Amino acid sequence: MKTAFITGAAGFLGSHLVDEMLRTGYRVIGYDNLSHGNLSNLENARLHPNFIFHFGDVCDRQALRKAAGSGLDLVLHLAAFKIPRYGKVTDTLRINSDGTLNALQLAVEHSAKFVITSTSDVYGKNPVLPFSEESDSVLGPPTISRWAYAASKLFDEHLVLAMSEEHGIPATVIRIFGSYGPRQHLSWWGGPQAVFIDAVLRNQTIPIHGDGLQTRSFTYVSDTVRGIAAVGKADCLNREIINIGNNVEITILELAQEIHRLCAVPWPLRLQILPYNEISGRRYEDVRRRVPDITKAKRTLGFEARVTLDEGLQKTIEWQRPLVLGQSVGPEAETSTMVEGVRA
Ligand SMILES: NC(=O)c1ccc[n+]([C@@H]2O[C@H](COP(=O)([O-])OP(=O)(O)OC[C@H]3O[C@@H](n4cnc5c(N)ncnc54)[C@H](O)[C@@H]3O)[C@@H](O)[C@H]2O)c1
């Protein structure tokens, strides 16, 4: 039986990946400091005889090594901080650099395969669509702190490819395009779906950042995780980058309308357009359009997203509805711009 070590195991993608690797016959060691993850995400896995969870920080190299024990075949490195919308820029840079170096060193010590979840955000403001793995990264200046996430993940990508070559371990970089679904973090940390579903079910105004005409390509979590697991198990894609995502493009305004329709609430859709600088009080730049080129994933892995946005949103709403209805519902007293961690 092969052993996979998964960092960020209690998070949104990490916990689904734990379930998927257990389902396909792996022994799994999960590692997480619960900064954004939740043990409830691992309720099923924790009953499984081939799963063990360790609480710890990826920046703590000794704790990481101790948790790993001996005999790893695969390190799936998901622990990270994402776009620092409300500060915590240093945490994003530190965790995504130190944590990745430690996880890579672990893979080197075990001669294990290393897979990292990077992000579509590294394509930045590149106007040439769709984004292929060879496309340029066009990031804004460091004076706009939201780019710290993309910069940290680009650093990670270079580090993974360089250490893989120097130490002779197999490694692959996955660039994930906006995933959503059950267990998503119930704030902007979890993406717009979490916030929009919450607002619609509570008869509150949906906060639209920017003009709402920016586009994204959203991928249901079962597809994203199937893609990550396929990369982990594949013999190909060594020292390569691969996009994992759905290539159907939708504007943020259309997403809000779709969620309102699928929630089937008796009240009308209410939107509030919020200029970026009114959200966080700091300069912000958004990505105008984001669409993956999925040719390489199809060719190398036979991977393609299967779940349509409507199906995925329906499943996500079903999961989120009881969580929202368990709390008070009604028109808000003030605008419902949630900050990260409020309803974790
Ligand atoms: N969800 C997406 O749409 C998306 C898109 C692009 C890339 N990614 C990448 O996928 C990975 C998982 O993202 P997610 O959406 O599941 O996020 P998440 O925040 O739900 O999961 C990350 C997990 O890492 C843990 N973590 C953070 N810092 C840690 C530390 N110092 N030590 C140990 N654990 C730590 C958190 O507690 C959390 O459980 C991340 O690397 C992210 O950059 C996700």
PDBQT file of the ligand as one rigid body, heavy atoms in Angstrom, charges set to zero:
ROOT
HETATM    1  N1  LIG A 401      -9.765  26.589  -3.799  1.00  0.00    +0.000 N 
HETATM    2  C1  LIG A 401      -9.333  27.091  -4.971  1.00  0.00    +0.000 C 
HETATM    3  O1  LIG A 401     -10.133  27.474  -5.816  1.00  0.00    +0.000 OA
HETATM    4  C2  LIG A 401      -7.860  27.185  -5.262  1.00  0.00    +0.000 A 
HETATM    5  C3  LIG A 401      -7.457  27.827  -6.435  1.00  0.00    +0.000 A 
HETATM    6  C4  LIG A 401      -6.104  27.899  -6.728  1.00  0.00    +0.000 A 
HETATM    7  C5  LIG A 401      -5.183  27.311  -5.880  1.00  0.00    +0.000 A 
HETATM    8  N2  LIG A 401      -5.599  26.704  -4.739  1.00  0.00    +0.000 N 
HETATM    9  C6  LIG A 401      -4.586  26.125  -3.856  1.00  0.00    +0.000 C 
HETATM   10  O2  LIG A 401      -5.054  24.893  -3.341  1.00  0.00    +0.000 OA
HETATM   11  C7  LIG A 401      -4.604  24.715  -1.998  1.00  0.00    +0.000 C 
HETATM   12  C8  LIG A 401      -5.779  24.452  -1.092  1.00  0.00    +0.000 C 
HETATM   13  O3  LIG A 401      -6.674  25.544  -1.161  1.00  0.00    +0.000 OA
HETATM   14  P1  LIG A 401      -8.072  25.530  -0.410  1.00  0.00    +0.000 P 
HETATM   15  O4  LIG A 401      -9.014  26.332  -1.225  1.00  0.00    +0.000 OA
HETATM   16  O5  LIG A 401      -8.433  24.166  -0.006  1.00  0.00    +0.000 OA
HETATM   17  O6  LIG A 401      -7.706  26.423   0.853  1.00  0.00    +0.000 OA
HETATM   18  P2  LIG A 401      -7.957  26.153   2.404  1.00  0.00    +0.000 P 
HETATM   19  O7  LIG A 401      -7.570  27.411   3.097  1.00  0.00    +0.000 OA
HETATM   20  O8  LIG A 401      -9.322  25.607   2.637  1.00  0.00    +0.000 OA
HETATM   21  O9  LIG A 401      -6.908  24.994   2.717  1.00  0.00    +0.000 OA
HETATM   22  C9  LIG A 401      -5.592  25.240   3.071  1.00  0.00    +0.000 C 
HETATM   23  C10 LIG A 401      -5.322  24.468   4.346  1.00  0.00    +0.000 C 
HETATM   24  O10 LIG A 401      -3.961  24.697   4.715  1.00  0.00    +0.000 OA
HETATM   25  C11 LIG A 401      -3.906  24.887   6.116  1.00  0.00    +0.000 C 
HETATM   26  N3  LIG A 401      -2.738  25.707   6.424  1.00  0.00    +0.000 N 
HETATM   27  C12 LIG A 401      -2.533  27.004   6.121  1.00  0.00    +0.000 A 
HETATM   28  N4  LIG A 401      -1.348  27.411   6.612  1.00  0.00    +0.000 NA
HETATM   29  C13 LIG A 401      -0.798  26.339   7.229  1.00  0.00    +0.000 A 
HETATM   30  C14 LIG A 401       0.432  26.125   7.917  1.00  0.00    +0.000 A 
HETATM   31  N5  LIG A 401       1.306  27.121   8.104  1.00  0.00    +0.000 N 
HETATM   32  N6  LIG A 401       0.684  24.898   8.414  1.00  0.00    +0.000 NA
HETATM   33  C15 LIG A 401      -0.215  23.881   8.250  1.00  0.00    +0.000 A 
HETATM   34  N7  LIG A 401      -1.390  24.033   7.603  1.00  0.00    +0.000 NA
HETATM   35  C16 LIG A 401      -1.672  25.243   7.102  1.00  0.00    +0.000 A 
HETATM   36  C17 LIG A 401      -5.201  25.577   6.476  1.00  0.00    +0.000 C 
HETATM   37  O11 LIG A 401      -5.564  25.394   7.838  1.00  0.00    +0.000 OA
HETATM   38  C18 LIG A 401      -6.179  24.909   5.515  1.00  0.00    +0.000 C 
HETATM   39  O12 LIG A 401      -6.789  23.781   6.093  1.00  0.00    +0.000 OA
HETATM   40  C19 LIG A 401      -3.795  25.946  -1.660  1.00  0.00    +0.000 C 
HETATM   41  O13 LIG A 401      -2.430  25.660  -1.903  1.00  0.00    +0.000 OA
HETATM   42  C20 LIG A 401      -4.279  26.994  -2.648  1.00  0.00    +0.000 C 
HETATM   43  O14 LIG A 401      -3.293  27.943  -2.916  1.00  0.00    +0.000 OA
HETATM   44  C21 LIG A 401      -6.914  26.636  -4.409  1.00  0.00    +0.000 A 
ENDROOT
TORSDOF 0
